[in-house]
Amino acid sequence: MGSLTVANLQTNLAYRLGESSAPTDATLKAQRLEWMNMGYFNLARRLNWYWLEGSHSSNTNTAIVTGK
């Protein structure tokens, strides 16, 4: 299998939807790309990959400032 590109994914999705080719409309392309990104993220999130789990720390410092 060769390299997989966004254009290949768009074409494969179009074929699965019963269309003859990938859309040429930029808005529809962007919408479908967003769908693919959401699907990929949801699938990857279910597998609990450690790099998708967020963690953070907050440094707090209570400073009393008096003003006159």
C-alpha positions in Angstrom: 0.0 0.0 0.0 1.3 3.4 -0.9 1.2 6.5 1.1 -2.2 7.6 2.4 -3.1 11.2 1.7 -6.1 13.4 2.6 -7.1 13.3 -1.0 -7.2 9.5 -0.9 -9.3 9.6 2.3 -11.7 12.1 0.7 -12.1 9.9 -2.3 -12.6 6.7 -0.3 -15.3 8.5 1.8 -17.0 9.7 -1.3 -17.1 6.2 -2.7 -18.5 4.8 0.5 -21.2 7.5 0.4 -22.1 6.4 -3.2 -20.6 9.4 -4.9 -18.5 9.1 -8.1 -15.6 11.3 -6.9 -14.4 13.5 -4.0 -16.1 16.8 -3.7 -14.6 19.9 -5.2 -16.4 22.4 -2.9 -13.9 23.7 -0.3 -16.6 23.9 2.4 -17.7 20.3 1.9 -14.1 19.2 1.9 -13.4 21.0 5.1 -16.5 19.6 6.7 -15.6 16.0 5.8 -12.1 16.5 7.0 -13.4 17.6 10.3 -15.6 14.5 10.5 -12.6 12.3 9.8 -10.6 14.1 12.5 -13.3 13.7 15.0 -13.7 10.0 14.2 -10.0 9.4 14.4 -9.7 11.3 17.7 -12.7 9.4 19.2 -11.2 6.1 18.2 -7.8 6.9 19.5 -9.3 8.3 22.7 -11.1 5.0 23.4 -7.7 3.2 23.3 -6.4 5.4 26.1 -3.1 6.4 24.5 -1.0 8.0 27.1 -0.1 11.0 24.8 -3.8 11.9 24.5 -4.3 12.2 28.2 -3.8 15.7 29.4 -2.2 16.7 32.7 -1.2 20.0 34.0 0.0 21.8 37.1 -0.8 25.2 38.4 1.6 27.3 40.4 -0.3 29.6 42.7 1.2 32.3 44.8 -0.9 34.3 47.1 0.3 37.9 47.1 -1.2 40.6 49.3 -0.8 43.9 47.7 -1.7 47.0 49.7 -2.3 50.2 47.9 -2.9 53.7 49.2 
